Amino acid sequence: GLGRERDVPGRAGGDPAGVIRAESPGLQIVGYRSFDSPITVEPEDSLMRALEVIRLRKVRRLPVTIGGKLVGVITAGDLKRAEPSTLTDSQESFNEVMEGTQVSRIMVQNPVTTTPETPLVDVAVVLQKTKYGGLPVVTDGHLVGVITDSDLLRALIDILHAAAKAAPPAGGAPA
């Protein structure tokens, strides 16, 4: 289910299209989705490293792990709020702050997580209520992936396609 875990893994990247199938309600759980190896950072990494990873990998959040165990999450928004303004500070000052500050200083500790067995609808409710863009997926405290709002949209598309195929044509009588 959903919950908070003290030693939990972080955010991963990459979401292969079309992995969630709507044909079987049993397949509408988080774990049915294929996860790429999660892209992570460590607590002692610099904010600059996290910023570079987020930009290069085109992700919005990174799990922070130690030995595969999730200890926090850092988002692009967290980094944006922490970085000095390039309008008032020099590029040198910006680099100094971003290189000299560790991820652990601004990461969210004990993030809300989910498990592979959690129904997708439960994850959708949490994301909608919290306005989070994704949740780390953990098994026994170890990060196994990240499920994002984009993954849930893909699932919705699959479900709607399956429903459209099963429905009688518009205006026609059922056979």
Solvent accessible surface area in square Angstrom, and as a share of the most:
residue,aa,sasa,rsa
1,G,64,0.61
2,L,62,0.31
3,G,32,0.31
4,R,152,0.55
5,E,56,0.25
6,R,186,0.68
7,D,75,0.39
8,V,0,0.00
9,P,0,0.00
10,G,0,0.00
11,R,9,0.03
12,A,4,0.03
13,G,4,0.04
14,G,38,0.37
15,D,36,0.19
16,P,50,0.31
17,A,85,0.66
18,G,21,0.21
19,V,37,0.21
20,I,3,0.01
21,R,95,0.35
22,A,14,0.11
23,E,129,0.58
24,S,42,0.27
25,P,112,0.71
26,G,51,0.50
27,L,58,0.29
28,Q,50,0.22
29,I,58,0.29
30,V,0,0.00
31,G,33,0.31
32,Y,81,0.31
33,R,5,0.02
34,S,59,0.38
35,F,51,0.21
36,D,67,0.35
37,S,97,0.62
38,P,38,0.24
39,I,26,0.13
40,T,43,0.25
41,V,3,0.01
42,E,78,0.35
43,P,15,0.09
44,E,99,0.44
45,D,33,0.17
46,S,21,0.13
47,L,2,0.01
48,M,23,0.10
49,R,117,0.43
50,A,0,0.00
51,L,13,0.07
52,E,85,0.38
53,V,11,0.06
54,I,10,0.05
55,R,153,0.56
56,L,145,0.72
57,R,146,0.53
58,K,178,0.75
59,V,12,0.07
60,R,120,0.44
61,R,18,0.07
62,L,0,0.00
63,P,0,0.00
64,V,0,0.00
65,T,11,0.06
66,I,100,0.51
67,G,72,0.69
68,G,34,0.33
69,K,72,0.30
70,L,0,0.00
71,V,29,0.16
72,G,0,0.00
73,V,14,0.08
74,I,0,0.00
75,T,40,0.23
76,A,37,0.29
77,G,28,0.27
78,D,20,0.10
79,L,0,0.00
80,K,136,0.57
81,R,180,0.66
82,A,35,0.27
83,E,33,0.15
84,P,23,0.14
85,S,54,0.35
86,T,82,0.48
87,L,171,0.85
88,T,118,0.68
89,D,55,0.29
90,S,65,0.42
91,Q,108,0.48
92,E,138,0.62
93,S,36,0.23
94,F,15,0.06
95,N,56,0.29
96,E,124,0.56
97,V,60,0.35
98,M,0,0.00
99,E,103,0.46
100,G,65,0.63
101,T,19,0.11
102,Q,90,0.40
103,V,0,0.00
104,S,41,0.27
105,R,189,0.69
106,I,48,0.24
107,M,26,0.11
108,V,75,0.43
109,Q,113,0.50
110,N,41,0.21
111,P,9,0.05
112,V,25,0.15
113,T,2,0.01
114,T,1,0.00
115,T,26,0.15
116,P,27,0.17
117,E,117,0.53
118,T,2,0.01
119,P,57,0.36
120,L,11,0.06
121,V,102,0.58
122,D,58,0.30
123,V,0,0.00
124,A,38,0.30
125,V,68,0.39
126,V,25,0.15
127,L,11,0.06
128,Q,119,0.53
129,K,151,0.64
130,T,55,0.32
131,K,163,0.69
132,Y,95,0.36
133,G,17,0.17
134,G,7,0.07
135,L,2,0.01
136,P,5,0.03
137,V,0,0.00
138,V,1,0.00
139,T,61,0.36
140,D,127,0.66
141,G,6,0.06
142,H,80,0.36
143,L,23,0.11
144,V,54,0.31
145,G,0,0.00
146,V,0,0.00
147,I,0,0.00
148,T,3,0.02
149,D,48,0.25
150,S,43,0.28
151,D,1,0.01
152,L,26,0.13
153,L,110,0.55
154,R,65,0.24
155,A,4,0.03
156,L,86,0.43
157,I,87,0.44
158,D,27,0.14
159,I,59,0.30
160,L,101,0.50
161,H,111,0.49
162,A,27,0.21
163,A,56,0.44
164,A,72,0.56
165,K,177,0.75
166,A,89,0.69
167,A,54,0.42
168,P,72,0.46
169,P,107,0.67
170,A,110,0.86
171,G,93,0.90
172,G,40,0.39
173,A,89,0.69
174,P,106,0.67
175,A,154,1.19
